[in-house]
Amino acid sequence: MNIDLKELSDKAVEWAQLAGNHTLNYFGKSVEIIEKSDASPVTIADREAEMIIRNKIEEFFPEHSIIGEEFGTKKTKSPITWVLDPIDGTKSFINNVPLYTTLIGILIDNVPVIGVIYAPATGEIAYATKGLGAFYNHKPTKVRPCNSIASATFYTTELSHIKVEGYWPFFESIHDQCKLHRTWGDAYGHMKVAAGQADLMFDPILNIWDAAALLPIIEEAGGIFSDTRGRLTINGGNGYSCSPELFPYIQLHLDKLTSNK
C-alpha cells in the first residue's frame, strides 16, 4: 500500500486548524457543560470540533480508521488510524484559559507517525511527520539542550492529578531542584518542550487521544517522549517529554518511586 505521508500531514494540519478555529466561536462564552461517565467535562465545542475532523476524514479517506475522544472508534481494515482530541484541556477552555489545544495523531500499523498540536486561542501550532522533522509555527524546531534539572523549566498538569496518581514525591523532588515550574498543562506543555521553550513536561494521566500527537512531535524535535516506566509509547497511560540529556535523570527518579511503592 502506497501511503503519502506528506498528504496526510498536510490534511492533519489543515483540519486541526479548521476544527480548532471553530472552537473559538464558543471560547470565552457561556456554554453548557456536560459531565461524562468518568466525571470529565465536555461541551458542544468539543463535539462539533471532532465532527468537523471526522467528516473530513470520511470525505477524503473513508477507508481509514478513527479513534476520537468524543465519538469513539471506527475500525476498518486500513493500517492508518486517525486519533482525535478536539479540545485537549477542556477545563482550561471552559474557564477561559487560552492554553487548550486541538490534537490529531496518525498511526500506521499502530505506530505514531504524524502529530499536530494546535492552540487556537494563542495561534500556536506544532506538527511533525516521522523522518521529516518537527515544526513550530511553521518553522523547523528542536528541543533545547538541557542536562541539569537546576537549569530546567518544568511544566506539569494540575497538581491534584499528580497527588492522586502517586507521583507527589517525584514532583516535589524535581520541583525543589528545577529553575522554574509552571502548571501550563495538557498538550500545551509538551508543545513548549518541542518548541525549545521548556525542558520537561510531566503528565500523570494520558489517554491515547492525548498522547498520539505528542510522540512524533517530540521525537522529531530531537526529544524523548516516554511513559513513567521508561517506555517510548503512547499507550502507557501517562507520559513526559524532555531533552535527551534529562531523560536518564528523570527516569531514575521515577524508577526509584516505583521501587518504593
N, C-alpha and C positions, 0 to 999 in steps of 0.2 A: 504494500500500500504506500503510495507516494504522498507524504504529508508535507505541506508547505508551511513551515514554522513562521515565516515572515508574515504570511497572510493571516494566520491565527493570531499572532501577536498584534498586528495592526487592528484587527477586529476587536480583540480584547481591550486594547487601549481606547478605541473609539467608543465601545459600548459601556465601559466603566465610566467614561466621562459623560455619556448620554444619560445613563441611569443616575449617576451621582448628581449631575446638574438638576435632574428632576426633583431630587430631594430638597433642593433649595427652595422649591415652591412651598415647602412646609416648615423649613428651618426658621426658628425664631417666632413661630406662630403657635397658637393653641391647637394641639392635635389630640385625638383620643388615644389613650394608652391602654393596650390590651396585655394582660398578663398571660404568658404561655404556661404550659404544664410544668416547666422547670422553674417557674416564677420569674423568668426574664421578660423584659418588656418588648413589645413590638408595636409599630404604628402603621398607618396606611402608607406612609412614605417608604418603609421597609418593603412592604408587599408590592406596591406599584413599581418600585425600582427593580426588584427581582423579576417581575413580569416583563419589564422592558427588555432586560437581557435575555430572558428565556424566549421571548417572541423573536428576537433577532437570531438566536441560535437555531430555532425551529425554521426560520426563513432561509438561512444560508447554509446551515449544517444539520438538517433534520435527522441524519443518521447518528449524530453524536450523543453520548450520554451526558446527563446533567445531575449534579448534586447541588441543591440550594438549601440555605438555612430555613427559608420560609415555606417553600412548596415541595420539599422532599426530593426524591430521586427518580429520574427517568433512566432506566437501564436499557442499553442497546448492545449489539454485538461489536460496536465500534471500539477500537483501542483508545479513542480520545474521549476524555471526560472533562467537562467544564464544571468548576467548583465555585459557587457564588455566595458571597455575603454582601447583600445590598447596602446595609449600614452596619459596619463594624464599629461599635461604640454607640449603641442606641441610647444608653443612659446619658452620654455626652450630648447627643442630638436633642433629646427631649428637654435637656436643661440648658440649651442654647450655648453649649460649648463647641467651638468650631473644629475640634480635633477628632472628628469622626471620619471614617473613610468608606469607600466602596471597593470591594475586593473581588478580583477574578483570578482564579488559578486554573491552569490547564494541565491535565495529566495525560501522559501517553503510556499505555500499559502500566498504569498506576504509579508512574514516575513523574514528579512535578517538573515541568519543563518551561512553563511560562507563568509569570506572575505580574499582576498590576495592583498597585495601591494608589487610589485617587482620593484626595481630600478636597471635596468640592467647595467647602466654606473658606478654605485658605488658598485654593488654586494649585496646590502642590500635587505632583504625580511622580511615582517611581514605577519602573517596569523593567522586565528582563526576560530574555529568552536564553535557554541553556546553550552555551557556546557562542553567544552573540553579544555578551556584555550586559551591563546594567546601566540604567539612565535615570537621572533625577531632573525633573523639569526639562526633559528632552535633551539633556547633555550627559555625556558619559560620567559615571560616578564610581567611586571606590570608598570602602571603609577607610577611616583614617588609622594610621599606626598608633597603637596604644599597648604598651607592655607592662603597665603598672596600674593597679586599682587606685593608687594615690593620685593619679593624674586623670582618672576616668570620670566621664559624665554617665551617670547610672539612671536609667528610666525604669519604671515599673508600672504595672496596672494598679488598681486600687488595693490598698494595704489589707483590707478585710479579707480579700481572697487569699493573700499570702499567708495570713494567720490561719484561716480555716483549712487550707491545704497543707499546713505543717511546715512551711518554709520560713517561719519567722526567724529562727536562729541564723539561717543563711542570709536573710535580708539584713539583720542587724549587723552581722559581720562585715558585709560588703558596704553597707551604708556608713558604718563608722570609719571605713578606710578610704572611701571614694572622695573625689574632689567636689562633686556636685550630684545631688539626687533630685529628681522630679517625677511626679506621678503623671506624666504625659503618656498615657497608656494606650492599650489596644494596638492596632497595626501602625498607628501614627508613630509610636516609639520605635518600632522596627524600621520604618521608613527613614527616621532620623539617623539610625545606625548606618543604613545603606548610603545615605547622603553624606556621610563623614561628619555629621554634626552631633553625634553621641557615640558612646563606646560600648554600652551594654544595655540591652532591654530584656527584662525578665517577665514572663507570663506564666503563672501557675496553672492556668486553665485555658486550653485551646481545643476547639473542635476542628475537624478537617477543613471546614469552610473558613475558619480563622487563619489556619496555617498554610493552606495550599499555595497562596500567592507569595508567602514570605520566603520560603526556602530558595526558590530560584533567584529571587531578587538579591537576597543576602549573599548567596554563593557567587553569583555573577559579579557582585560588587567586591568580591575577594574576602568576604567574611565567613563566619560559621553560624549556621542555624542548627540547634541541637535541642533534643528534649533533655530532661534533668538527669537521665541515665547515660548521657553522652552519645546518644544515637542520632544520626543526621536524618531525621524522619519528620513527616507531618502528622504521624499517627500516634504520637506519644502521649497525647492528652495535655501537654504543656510544652513550653519551649522558651529558648532565649537566643538572642542574636548578639554577636560580639566580634571583635577583631580576632584574627588567628592567634595573636600573641597572648590575649587574655584567656582564650579557651581552656588551656590546661589548668590554669589557676582557678577559674570559676568551677570547672568540673571537679577539681579536687575538693573544693568546699562542699559541693553538692554530694559527692561520694561519701564524705565524712558524715554529713547529715543523714544520709540513707543508712549508713552502717550503724548509726546510733539509734535508729528508730526501732 
